[in-house]
Every structure is written in C-alpha cells, then in structure tokens.
Amino acid sequence: MHFNFYKYQGTGNDFVLIDNRTLFFPNENIELIRKLCDRKFGVGADGLMLLENIEQYDFKMVYYNADGNESTMCGNGGRCIAAFANQLGIVKDKGKFMAIDGVHDFTIDKDNVHLRMIDVAEIKMDKNDYVLFTGSPHYVSFRTALSQINILEEAQKVRYNDTFKEKGINVNFVEIKEDNVSMRTYERGVEDETLSCGTGTVAVALCVAHIRNQSAGQINIKTPGGILSVAFMKYENKYTDIWLIGAANFVFSGTINID
C-alpha cells in the first residue's frame, strides 16, 4: 500500500501524522506502525498519530508509540496534531479535539501551540520521588549533574521494577539551578530517551510548583530539544487550567510505499 504522510516535531519530539478521515489506515497493524516509526526502514519518529473525524469536535487524535501500540496522551503530539489540522484547513487559530484522555482545547500563535491539558488532582510520593498522571503516567526524580546521568540505566530501574513494569511509566530526571529548570525523559513505548516529552514537562512543572508551594503562574523548562512552558493554577488542592506551550513545526511530507 502507499499513502501520504506528514512529519512534525515539537521541541525534538517527532511524529508521523496521517490524515485518516476516510479511515483507510489499518491501525490494527502493529508492525506497520513500527515500520513507519523506524528510523532506518521507515519515516522515523517517536510516535504516529491519526487524525480522524468525530462528532461535536474538530477532530479526534489517535496516538501510537513507536512500538506500534496505542498509548495514552502525548502532549507534544497534541500540539503537533493541532498544527497539522491547521495545515489541512480544518481549523484556523483555535479548536478542540478529542484524545484518549478527554477533550483538549488549543490555540495557535504562529509556530507556538497552546494546548490545554487535563486537571491533576494528586501527586504521590515514592520515597523522595514523585508519581503523577498528566494524561500519561510519570515518575519525577530531582537530581544533580543532570547531563552526567546514564539515563537508560537509571530510568530502567524504575520503568521495569515490580511496581511499574506491567503498565510502564515515563521517567523524568530534573535539575533546578536557581530559577533554571532542566529535564531529561525516558519514554515507555520508545524505550529510550527522547528530546522532549509534553506530558512529562507538565508533570515536572507541577512537581516544581508543589515543592515551591506555588499556586499559579508559568514555569519554563529546558528539555534537550528546546524550551517548553507550562501555565497553571491551583484550586482546592487540584491543579487546573494547565496549558502546555511551545513550538510545533512541520518538517516534511511525502508518499511511502509499504509492502
């Protein structure tokens, strides 16, 4: 089969996007999704997204990890599919779509996409680290000498321990220097470090706010792929009105033939 695809990236988190409004794509074909995401034999990406029709909203987002399995919410993917919908002429400067974790509003300002994320009511402790759900499950560990961490070794101790190995968890390492917050993320499904993770950035920002006892504002976070911002407010012990803000860029498009 052959079909058109589009490549987008948000702070280095890259995706294959497919306009599937006619439902032509065989989304049950895990090997096909894996091949499309493969950086040697396919297009190459951290994940694949299908844009589909749905009543009452501008579109539906269906997200697959690079391992071919449908996954939970992807924040950078959500920003990229919003930009993709704009390129297709489905939306202009704002819209609303359905994802696996619910409805997401977004606005587009040139290259920047502001994506509203789900509310977060609970941040759990795991010894000195934090566990929370921001559309996807995240583990947040504050460290020093962030650049020196062997992220595969350290993250897999968490990812594959008895608590998390069955469903998996994304693992984020964070370093705070004065007002500068930096992070690195190991993503389940990719099973490697990615240059950026949107839901992970939200998780880190909320943990920083929790530590600082900050009830509202915007936190800028440096990922290996660039800067992302998270705006939020806290109301009755729940984080709400959470917005993930950053660039979402079209890279290229093409036609691919798959046996």
N, C-alpha and C positions, 0 to 999 in steps of 0.2 A: 504494500500500500504506500501511497505517497500523499503528503498533506503539507499545508503551510504551518509554520511555527514562528514565534516571536521570542526574542531573548531580551530579558530585562535584568537589571541589577539595582539593589538598594544597599548602599554602603558596602559593596562587595559580596553581598548575599545574592546569588544569581539564580535565575529561574527560566525554564521553558514555559511559555504561555501558548495556549491553543484556544482558538475561538470554537467552542463546541456547542453553539446554539442549535445546530442541527442534530446534535447527539450522535455524530458519526464515529467518535473516538472510542475504541474498545477499552474502556477504563478497567475492565477486569483482567487485562493482560499485564501482569506484573513485570514480566520480562521485557515487554515493550517499553514500559515506563523506565525501567532500569537502563535499558539501552539508550534511550533518548537523553538520560541524565549522565551517561558515561562520558568522561572527558576524552577518551581515546576512540571509542566506536560510535559515539552519538554526537549530540549538540554540546553536552556538558553543562551541568547545573547542580545546585544543591537541592532542587526540587522541581516539580512540574505542577502547573495549575491549569485547570479547565475553567473557562468562562461559559456559563450556561444561563438559559432563561429561567426565571422564576416569577410567579405572580406577586404583585404588590411591591416588588423591589426592582432596582435597575438591573441586577444580575445576581447570579449565585457563583460563589468561589468554591471549587473543589480542589483540595491540595493533597499532593503525594510527595513523600520523601523520596530521596534518591534511591532508596532500596526498593521502591515500587509500591510501597504500602500507603494507603490513605492515612493521613495523620491529623493531629489536632491543629489548632490555629497557628498560622505563621504571620507575624506582624509585618516583616519586610515584604513578604509575599502579598499581603493585603494592600500595602501601599503600591506595590508594582502592578497588581491587577487593576487597581483604580486608575493608574496612569494608562494602562492598556485599554480600559474601557473608554477613556478619553480619546485615545488614538483611533479606536474603532468608531467614534462618533456616538457612542451610547450615552455618554454623559458629557457635561461641559466642566464647570469648575466645582461641582459638588455632587454628591449622590449617596446612595445607601445600598448595601449589598448584604446578602445572607451568606454566612460561613458556618462551619461545623459548630462553633461556639455561640452562634446567635447573630444578631444584626449589627452591622458596623456602618456608622456614618463616616464620610470623608469629605475633605475639601482639597482642592488642587490650587497651588500658587506657584506658577511657572514649573520648576523641576521639583519643588517640595510638595509632598503629600502629607496632610494631617489626617491621621486615622484614629478614630475613637475606639478604644479597647474596652473589654468587659470590666465591670467592677471587681475589686478584690477585697474580700471580707476577712481573710485570715492569712497570717504569716506565722508558720510553725517554726519551732527551733529544733535542730538536730545537733545536739551538743553546742558548739559555738557557731554553727552554720544555720542557714535559713532554707525553708522549703515553702513554695507557694505556687499557685496556679494562676497564670495570666492569659489563659487561652490555651496554653501548653504548660506542662509541669516543669518547674525549675528548681534547681539547687544552687544556692548562692553562698560562696565562701570568700571571705575577705582575707587577703594575703599581702605580703610584701614581696618586692622583687618580682613583679608580675611577668616580666619578659623572660625570666630565667626558669619559670615553671615548665616542667615536662608535662604538657597538658594531656597527652594521651595516657600516660601512666597515672597521673593524679586523678583525672576525670573518670577513667575506667574503674578505679577503686570504688567510686560512688555509683556509676552507671550500672555496674554488674554486681553490686553487693546484694545480699539477701533481701533487703528492703525494696530495691528498685529494679532488679534485673528482669522481672516478669513484664512489666509495662514500659520500663525505661524512663529515664529522666534526662533533661538537658542540664549540663553542669557549667556554672559560670564562676570564674575567678575574678576578683575585683581588688583594685588597689586605689586607695584615696591618698592623695598628696595635696595638702591644704584644701583648695576648692576644686582640684582636678580629679575627676573620677575616670578611671580606665578599667576596661574589662576584656576578658577573653572567654570564648564559649566553645564547648564541645557539644555538638548536637546529635541526639539519638536519631537513627534513620540515615543520617550521613555517616555516623560513627567516626567522626573526625572533627577537628577544629574548623569552624567557618569564620570568615572575615567579619561577620556581623550576625546578630540574631535579634529580631524585633521584640518578640515576647520576652526574650532574655534581658534585653535592655530595660523593658518595663519592670521586670522582676528586680533587677539591680537598683533601679531608681527608687522603687518603693521600699526596698530594704535600707537604702541610704536615708530616705525620708524617715523611716521607722527609727533608725539609730539616732538621727538628729532631732527627733520629735518635731518634724516639720509637717505642718498641716495643709500646706498649699504651696504652689509655685511651679517652677520649671527647673529640671535638672538636666544638664548637658553631660553626655557620657561619650568618651572616646573609645571606639572599637578599632580593631586593626584595619577595618575598611572605611572608617570615617566617623564623623560626629553625628549622633542621634540625640534628640531631645525628648524628654517626657514631661508633659504638663499634667497636673493632677490637683485634686483637693481631697481632704479627709473629712468625712461627716459621720459622726456617731460610730467611730472605730472602723469605718469602711472607706477604702479608697475608691473614689468615684470621679467621673468626668476626666478620665485618663485619656490623654492623646499622645500618640507616638508620631514624632515629627522628623522628617528628613527627606533627602533626595531619593527619587525613584526614576531611573533612567532607562530609556530604550537603547539597546545595544546594536542588534541587527535582526533581520528576519530572513526567512528562506524557505525552501521546499526540501523535504527529506524523504528519501525512499527507504522503507523498512521491509525486509523480507519476512 
